[in-house]
Amino acid sequence: MNAQFKKMSESTKEDWELIRTQQAEFGEKLPDRILDHMMLLSGDYGGFPVDRLQHSLQTAELAQKDGRDDEYIICALLHDIGDSLGTTNHPDVAATILEPFVSEANYWMIKHHGIFQGVNFFHHIGLDRNMRDQFKDHEHYARTEEFIEKYDDPAFDSSLPKLELSKFEPMLRRVFAAPKKSIYRK
């Protein structure tokens, strides 16, 4: 059964009771959609030594081996999920997906990781490799710098065995079980 209105302004409380029930069911499937989308990164090398999926998995694996918590590890896993749809702003796409489910520190880290990674290559493409310095006084600067140095930058190792996304599935489901913040929740 679907609500019966032609304009949102014509909707009723009864319509929204139906919609909310179906939206809750749709929301519960978010981890499945994220996992499916991550698979789009498989085989997409973009010139890199490993495909984007393996890079993401290596980043998450490094964070896990270092004892990071589930939320941080899932941020590491999804940091480049936006590459397929937001080629020119992939950190923003990833951060937007993660924002309702993660801390402000992790959100900020993912949103700005592209600029921070630039220290390693911006000078090769005619950009300022120190662009991240504009955030030097930000409270999450050191956290983001560390994310790049310890997890994102070293995660292009083609000599490592291939990792499986299924390893992180239970953790992803836990992190995405319920939003911490949303305009649609009280």
C-alpha positions in Angstrom: 0.0 0.0 0.0 1.2 3.5 -0.9 0.1 6.9 0.3 -2.3 8.6 -2.1 -1.4 12.2 -2.7 -0.1 14.2 -5.7 1.7 16.9 -3.7 3.5 16.6 -0.4 1.4 19.5 0.9 -1.7 17.3 0.4 -0.3 14.5 2.6 -2.0 13.5 5.9 -0.9 12.1 9.2 -2.2 8.7 8.1 0.0 8.9 4.9 3.0 9.6 7.1 2.3 6.7 9.4 2.4 4.5 6.3 5.5 6.2 4.9 7.4 6.1 8.2 6.8 2.3 8.5 8.1 1.7 5.0 11.0 4.2 5.4 12.1 2.3 8.5 12.2 -0.9 6.5 14.1 0.9 3.8 16.5 2.3 6.4 17.3 -1.1 7.8 18.6 -2.1 4.4 21.2 0.8 4.3 24.1 -1.5 5.2 23.2 -3.8 2.2 23.2 -0.8 -0.2 26.5 0.4 1.2 28.1 -3.0 0.7 26.7 -3.2 -2.8 28.0 0.2 -3.6 31.5 -0.6 -2.2 31.6 -3.5 -4.8 31.5 -0.8 -7.5 35.0 0.1 -6.5 36.3 -3.4 -7.3 38.3 -3.5 -10.5 38.5 0.3 -10.6 42.2 1.0 -10.5 42.1 4.6 -11.9 45.9 4.2 -12.5 46.6 3.2 -8.9 48.6 0.0 -7.9 45.4 -1.5 -6.3 41.8 -1.1 -7.1 39.7 1.3 -5.0 38.1 -1.5 -3.1 41.4 -3.0 -2.0 42.7 0.5 -1.1 39.6 1.0 1.1 40.0 -2.5 2.6 43.7 -2.0 3.3 42.9 1.4 5.0 40.3 -0.3 7.2 42.6 -3.2 7.9 45.5 -0.9 9.0 43.1 1.0 11.3 41.8 -2.3 12.8 45.3 -3.7 13.4 46.1 -0.4 15.2 43.2 -1.0 17.6 40.8 1.7 16.4 37.2 1.4 17.3 34.5 0.1 15.0 33.3 3.6 14.0 36.8 4.7 13.0 37.4 1.5 11.1 34.2 1.9 9.1 35.1 5.5 8.4 38.4 4.2 7.0 36.6 1.6 5.0 34.2 4.1 3.4 36.5 7.1 3.1 36.6 6.7 -0.7 33.1 5.3 -1.3 32.3 8.6 -3.1 34.8 8.0 -5.9 32.2 6.4 -8.1 29.6 9.2 -8.0 31.6 12.2 -6.7 34.8 11.9 -8.7 35.7 15.5 -8.0 34.4 15.7 -4.4 34.5 12.1 -3.1 35.4 13.1 0.5 32.2 15.1 0.7 30.1 12.2 -0.6 31.7 9.8 1.9 31.3 12.3 4.8 27.6 12.8 4.0 26.9 9.1 4.1 28.7 8.7 7.4 27.6 12.0 9.1 24.4 10.7 10.8 26.2 7.6 12.2 29.6 8.9 13.4 31.2 11.4 15.7 32.0 15.0 14.6 35.7 14.1 14.8 35.3 11.2 12.4 33.0 13.1 10.1 35.5 16.0 9.9 38.4 13.6 9.3 36.6 12.0 6.3 35.3 15.2 4.9 38.8 16.7 4.8 40.9 13.7 4.1 41.3 14.6 0.4 43.0 17.9 1.2 45.2 16.2 3.8 46.2 13.4 1.4 47.3 16.2 -1.0 50.6 16.6 1.0 51.7 13.4 -0.8 50.9 14.4 -4.4 49.4 17.9 -4.9 52.8 19.2 -5.9 52.9 16.7 -8.8 49.7 18.0 -10.3 50.3 21.7 -9.8 48.5 22.3 -6.6 49.7 23.4 -3.2 50.8 20.3 -1.3 50.4 22.3 2.0 46.7 23.2 1.3 45.8 21.4 4.6 47.7 24.1 6.5 44.6 26.3 6.3 43.2 24.0 9.0 46.3 24.0 11.2 44.3 25.4 14.2 41.3 23.1 13.8 40.7 20.7 16.7 40.6 17.7 14.3 43.7 18.6 12.3 46.1 16.1 14.0 43.5 13.3 13.9 43.1 13.8 10.1 46.8 14.1 9.6 47.3 10.8 11.5 44.6 9.1 9.4 46.5 9.9 6.2 49.9 9.0 7.5 49.0 5.7 9.3 46.1 4.4 7.2 45.2 6.1 3.9 48.7 6.8 2.5 50.2 3.3 3.1 47.1 1.5 1.7 48.2 1.1 -1.9 50.3 -2.1 -1.5 49.7 -4.4 -4.4 52.0 -7.1 -2.8 49.4 -7.7 0.0 46.9 -10.6 -0.4 43.4 -9.5 -1.5 41.1 -8.6 1.4 37.4 -9.4 1.5 34.7 -6.9 2.3 32.8 -9.5 4.2 35.4 -9.2 7.0 34.0 -5.8 7.9 30.3 -6.5 7.2 29.3 -7.1 10.9 31.1 -4.0 12.0 29.4 -1.9 9.3 26.0 -3.2 10.3 26.7 -2.2 13.9 27.8 1.3 13.0 24.8 1.8 10.7 22.3 0.2 13.0 20.9 3.6 14.1 21.8 7.2 13.4 23.2 9.3 16.2 21.7 12.4 14.6 19.2 13.1 11.9 16.7 15.8 11.1 14.1 13.0 10.9 14.4 11.8 14.5 13.5 13.4 17.8 
